Amino acid sequence: MKKYGFNFQWMYVWEEGREPQPPDKKALDFLVETGFNFVRIPVDYRFWTRNFDYFNPDEKVFEHIDLYLMECSARNIHMCLNLHRAPGYCINRNDIERDNLWLDKRAQDGFVYQWELFAKRYKGVPSKFLSFDLVNEPPNIGQYGLTRENHASLIIRTVEAIRKIDPDREIVIDGLGGGNIAMPELAHLGVVHSGRGYQPMALTHYQASWWDGHKGLPQPDYPDLLWEGKVWNKDTLREYYKPWRDLQQKGVNVHIGEFGCFNKTSNDVAIRWFEDVLSLYKEFEWGYSLWNFKGPFGIVEHGRPGAKYEYYRGFKVDRELLDLLVENRV
């Protein structure tokens, strides 16, 4: 069964004193009523770990994850648990980590240990309802010391550790370079390979202050946006995904774990881009997960200029985008 849905950010960034919010039952009901069946939960390990002590987590915090899993399972929604901030690495504010996941044994041991904890906790939960997405958006090759070799070594070690405890757990691995670079060296692992749908970044991340590349970009148009020496249109997008299609030809299950467009791009431009990228996912028979459900990339109250909203199932929804998402499911 193909998986289509959204990223839910309820445990996404830890701050001192912040407690995870309870499951958003209203949003989960919206998914059911509109035919979606997938929720990706990006989590920050600092919710259950203090002072980089990876080996003594407060497992009571995991009860929040239990509740979300229970509510998703009750609605026949698959929940993908993702370490967005892992011991020694995060694509956002990596500088606050003490250790380096790609180079330091302690971080690597802690990373594997925490996935072993989840494997033990959720052993017996069918993969129909739960998958493990090991680490969100690893860095570029050469960044923070990552190589294809040390990344593959850590992923293989972690997959083997999980399967030793729970052989049937569905496991997901994100592409390198922020989810953009396919990993043929891991095609044999029998895991889901998770790509991204943010190209061209000059369109999807226009005026996104957390991305250094946003500086000085002109207001985007689409199709035929010129960026980084390429003219971006549907053909360019198709070529961008060729390495992922090559993986698919080897029998690898490809899923787009995140895609979306920030709310500073005008909605008419964003919709034209969504039409192309979603039609490709349908053609390739790939599932997808929009970043996010409610927020500046989402389907609810995203705030893109020119958007028209409709009150639907209790939410102020971009109905044009919702219809596109629904039409392009396989």
C-alpha positions as CSV (number, residue, x, y, z in Angstrom):
1,M,0.0,0.0,0.0
2,K,1.4,3.4,-1.0
3,K,1.7,5.9,1.9
4,Y,0.4,9.5,1.5
5,G,0.3,12.1,4.3
6,F,2.0,14.8,6.3
7,N,4.7,15.7,8.7
8,F,3.4,16.5,12.2
9,Q,5.8,18.7,14.3
10,W,4.5,18.1,17.8
11,M,7.9,16.8,19.1
12,Y,10.2,18.5,16.6
13,V,12.3,21.0,18.6
14,W,13.0,20.7,22.3
15,E,13.3,23.8,24.6
16,E,13.7,23.8,28.3
17,G,10.4,23.2,29.9
18,R,8.6,22.3,26.7
19,E,6.3,19.3,26.9
20,P,5.1,17.4,23.8
21,Q,1.6,18.3,22.9
22,P,-1.1,15.6,23.1
23,P,-2.1,13.8,19.8
24,D,-3.9,16.1,17.4
25,K,-7.0,13.9,17.0
26,K,-8.8,16.5,14.9
27,A,-6.0,16.6,12.4
28,L,-5.8,12.8,12.3
29,D,-9.5,12.6,11.7
30,F,-9.0,15.1,8.8
31,L,-6.5,12.7,7.3
32,V,-8.9,9.7,7.5
33,E,-11.8,11.7,6.1
34,T,-9.7,12.9,3.1
35,G,-8.1,9.5,2.4
36,F,-4.5,10.0,3.7
37,N,-2.8,7.1,5.6
38,F,0.6,8.3,6.7
39,V,2.0,10.6,9.4
40,R,5.8,11.3,9.8
41,I,6.8,12.3,13.3
42,P,10.2,14.1,13.4
43,V,11.5,14.1,17.0
44,D,14.3,15.6,18.9
45,Y,16.2,13.3,21.2
46,R,16.7,16.1,23.8
47,F,13.1,15.5,24.9
48,W,14.3,12.4,26.7
49,T,18.0,13.0,27.1
50,R,19.9,15.5,29.2
51,N,23.4,16.8,28.8
52,F,24.3,14.4,26.0
53,D,23.8,11.4,28.2
54,Y,22.6,9.1,25.4
55,F,22.5,6.0,27.5
56,N,20.1,7.0,30.3
57,P,17.0,8.4,28.6
58,D,13.9,9.3,30.5
59,E,11.7,6.6,28.9
60,K,8.6,8.1,30.5
61,V,8.8,10.6,27.7
62,F,8.2,7.8,25.2
63,E,4.7,7.5,26.5
64,H,3.9,10.6,24.4
65,I,5.0,8.7,21.3
66,D,2.9,5.7,22.5
67,L,-0.2,7.9,22.5
68,Y,0.4,9.2,19.0
69,L,1.0,5.6,17.8
70,M,-2.2,4.5,19.5
71,E,-4.3,7.3,17.9
72,C,-2.7,6.7,14.4
73,S,-3.2,2.9,14.6
74,A,-6.8,3.3,15.7
75,R,-7.4,5.2,12.5
76,N,-5.4,2.8,10.3
77,I,-2.8,5.5,9.8
78,H,0.9,4.5,9.5
79,M,3.2,6.4,11.8
80,C,6.8,6.9,10.8
81,L,9.0,7.8,13.7
82,N,12.0,9.9,12.6
83,L,15.0,11.1,14.6
84,H,15.1,14.7,13.3
85,R,17.8,15.6,15.9
86,A,19.9,12.6,16.6
87,P,22.9,12.2,18.9
88,G,25.6,14.2,17.2
89,Y,23.7,15.5,14.2
90,C,20.9,17.7,13.0
91,I,20.5,19.5,9.7
92,N,19.3,22.5,11.7
93,R,21.7,24.1,14.2
94,N,24.2,21.2,14.1
95,D,26.6,23.5,16.0
96,I,24.8,22.8,19.4
97,E,25.7,19.1,19.3
98,R,28.7,18.2,21.5
99,D,29.6,15.1,19.4
100,N,29.8,14.2,15.7
101,L,27.5,11.3,14.6
102,W,29.7,10.6,11.6
103,L,33.1,10.6,13.4
104,D,32.6,9.9,17.1
105,K,32.1,6.5,18.5
106,R,30.2,7.7,21.5
107,A,27.6,9.4,19.3
108,Q,27.3,6.4,17.1
109,D,26.9,4.0,20.0
110,G,24.3,6.4,21.5
111,F,22.5,6.5,18.2
112,V,22.3,2.7,17.9
113,Y,21.4,2.3,21.5
114,Q,18.4,4.7,21.2
115,W,17.1,2.8,18.2
116,E,17.5,-0.4,20.1
117,L,15.3,1.0,22.8
118,F,12.6,1.9,20.3
119,A,12.9,-1.6,18.7
120,K,12.4,-3.2,22.1
121,R,9.6,-0.9,23.0
122,Y,7.6,-1.4,19.8
123,K,8.4,-5.0,19.0
124,G,5.2,-6.7,18.0
125,V,3.6,-3.5,16.6
126,P,3.0,-4.4,12.9
127,S,5.0,-2.5,10.3
128,K,1.6,-1.7,8.9
129,F,1.3,0.9,11.6
130,L,5.0,1.9,12.4
131,S,8.3,2.4,10.7
132,F,11.6,3.8,11.9
133,D,13.2,6.6,9.9
134,L,16.8,6.5,11.3
135,V,18.1,10.1,10.8
136,N,16.6,13.1,9.1
137,E,18.5,14.5,6.1
138,P,22.2,13.5,6.6
139,P,24.7,16.2,5.4
140,N,26.4,16.5,2.1
141,I,29.4,14.2,1.3
142,G,32.4,15.8,3.0
143,Q,30.3,18.0,5.4
144,Y,30.9,17.3,9.1
145,G,33.2,14.5,8.0
146,L,30.5,12.4,6.4
147,T,31.5,10.0,3.7
148,R,29.5,7.5,1.8
149,E,31.5,4.8,3.6
150,N,31.1,6.0,7.2
151,H,27.4,6.8,6.6
152,A,26.8,3.3,5.1
153,S,28.6,1.7,8.0
154,L,26.5,3.4,10.6
155,I,23.2,2.7,8.8
156,I,24.0,-1.0,8.3
157,R,25.0,-1.3,11.9
158,T,21.8,0.3,13.1
159,V,19.6,-1.7,10.7
160,E,21.2,-4.9,11.9
161,A,20.8,-3.9,15.6
162,I,17.1,-3.2,15.1
163,R,16.5,-6.4,13.1
164,K,18.2,-8.5,15.7
165,I,15.5,-7.3,18.1
166,D,12.5,-6.8,15.7
167,P,13.3,-8.6,12.4
168,D,10.1,-7.3,10.7
169,R,10.3,-3.6,11.5
170,E,10.0,-1.4,8.4
171,I,13.0,0.9,8.3
172,V,13.5,4.2,6.3
173,I,16.8,5.9,5.4
174,D,17.0,9.5,4.2
175,G,19.1,10.5,1.2
176,L,22.4,12.2,1.7
177,G,22.8,15.9,1.1
178,G,19.7,16.8,3.0
179,G,17.7,14.0,1.5
180,N,18.6,14.8,-2.1
181,I,21.4,12.3,-2.9
182,A,20.4,8.7,-3.7
183,M,22.3,5.8,-2.0
184,P,22.9,2.9,-4.4
185,E,25.5,1.5,-2.0
186,L,22.5,0.7,0.4
187,A,20.2,-0.7,-2.2
188,H,20.7,-4.2,-0.8
189,L,19.4,-3.4,2.7
190,G,15.7,-4.0,2.1
191,V,14.7,-0.6,3.6
192,V,12.7,2.3,2.3
193,H,14.8,5.1,0.7
194,S,13.4,8.5,1.5
195,G,13.9,11.4,-0.9
196,R,12.9,15.0,-0.9
197,G,10.8,17.4,-3.0
198,Y,12.3,20.8,-2.5
199,Q,14.0,21.4,-5.8
200,P,14.5,24.1,-7.0
201,M,15.3,25.6,-3.6
202,A,15.1,29.1,-5.1
203,L,11.4,28.5,-5.4
204,T,10.5,26.3,-2.4
205,H,12.8,28.2,0.1
206,Y,12.5,31.7,-1.2
207,Q,13.2,34.1,1.7
208,A,13.7,31.1,4.1
209,S,16.0,32.7,6.6
210,W,17.4,29.4,7.9
211,W,18.8,28.5,4.5
212,D,21.9,30.5,3.5
213,G,21.1,30.2,-0.1
214,H,18.0,32.5,0.2
215,K,20.0,35.7,0.2
216,G,19.7,37.9,-2.8
217,L,17.3,35.6,-4.7
218,P,14.7,37.3,-7.0
219,Q,11.0,36.5,-6.6
220,P,10.6,33.1,-8.2
221,D,8.4,32.2,-11.2
222,Y,7.7,28.7,-12.6
223,P,8.1,26.9,-14.9
224,D,11.5,27.8,-16.4
225,L,13.0,29.2,-13.3
226,L,16.8,29.8,-13.8
227,W,18.8,28.6,-10.8
228,E,22.3,27.1,-10.4
229,G,22.8,27.0,-14.1
230,K,19.6,25.0,-14.8
231,V,16.2,26.0,-16.2
232,W,13.8,24.3,-13.8
233,N,10.6,22.7,-15.2
234,K,9.0,19.3,-15.3
235,D,11.8,17.9,-17.4
236,T,14.4,19.2,-15.0
237,L,12.6,17.6,-12.1
238,R,12.4,14.3,-13.9
239,E,16.1,14.4,-14.5
240,Y,16.8,15.3,-10.8
241,Y,14.9,12.2,-9.7
242,K,16.7,9.8,-12.2
243,P,19.1,8.4,-9.5
244,W,16.1,7.6,-7.4
245,R,14.4,6.0,-10.3
246,D,17.5,3.9,-10.9
247,L,17.2,2.7,-7.3
248,Q,13.6,1.8,-7.9
249,Q,14.5,-0.2,-10.9
250,K,16.7,-2.3,-8.5
251,G,13.6,-3.1,-6.4
252,V,14.1,-0.4,-3.8
253,N,11.0,1.2,-2.3
254,V,11.2,5.0,-2.7
255,H,9.1,7.4,-0.7
256,I,9.2,11.2,-0.6
257,G,9.5,11.8,3.1
258,E,9.3,15.6,2.8
259,F,8.3,18.1,0.2
260,G,6.6,21.5,0.1
261,C,6.9,25.2,-0.6
262,F,7.6,28.0,1.9
263,N,5.0,30.7,2.2
264,K,7.0,33.6,0.7
265,T,6.5,32.2,-2.8
266,S,3.2,33.4,-4.4
267,N,0.6,30.7,-4.3
268,D,0.0,30.6,-8.1
269,V,3.7,29.9,-8.7
270,A,3.7,27.2,-5.9
271,I,0.6,25.5,-7.3
272,R,2.2,25.3,-10.8
273,W,5.3,23.6,-9.2
274,F,3.1,21.3,-7.1
275,E,1.3,20.2,-10.2
276,D,4.5,19.1,-11.8
277,V,6.2,17.4,-8.8
278,L,3.0,15.6,-7.8
279,S,2.3,14.4,-11.3
280,L,5.8,12.9,-11.3
281,Y,5.3,11.1,-8.0
282,K,2.1,9.7,-9.4
283,E,3.8,8.6,-12.5
284,F,6.7,7.0,-10.5
285,E,4.1,5.4,-8.1
286,W,5.9,7.0,-5.1
287,G,4.1,7.9,-1.8
288,Y,4.8,11.3,-0.3
289,S,4.6,13.3,3.0
290,L,4.0,17.0,2.8
291,W,6.0,19.2,5.1
292,N,3.9,20.1,7.0
293,F,0.2,19.8,7.9
294,K,-0.4,23.2,9.5
295,G,2.2,25.9,9.1
296,P,4.2,27.9,6.5
297,F,4.8,24.8,4.3
298,G,1.5,23.1,5.0
299,I,-2.0,22.7,3.7
300,V,-3.7,24.5,6.5
301,E,-3.3,28.3,6.9
302,H,0.1,28.3,5.2
303,G,0.0,32.0,4.3
304,R,1.3,32.0,0.7
305,P,0.3,35.2,-1.1
306,G,-2.8,34.9,-3.2
307,A,-4.0,31.6,-1.6
308,K,-7.7,31.0,-1.2
309,Y,-8.9,29.0,1.8
310,E,-12.0,27.0,2.5
311,Y,-13.3,25.8,5.9
312,Y,-13.2,22.1,5.4
313,R,-13.5,19.3,8.1
314,G,-12.8,21.9,10.8
315,F,-9.7,23.5,9.2
316,K,-9.0,26.5,7.0
317,V,-7.6,24.6,4.1
318,D,-6.0,25.5,0.7
319,R,-8.5,23.5,-1.2
320,E,-6.7,23.8,-4.5
321,L,-3.6,22.1,-2.9
322,L,-5.7,19.5,-1.2
323,D,-7.4,18.6,-4.5
324,L,-3.9,18.2,-6.1
325,L,-2.7,16.0,-3.3
326,V,-5.7,13.8,-3.6
327,E,-5.7,13.6,-7.4
328,N,-2.1,12.5,-7.5
329,R,-2.4,9.5,-5.2
330,V,-2.0,6.2,-6.9
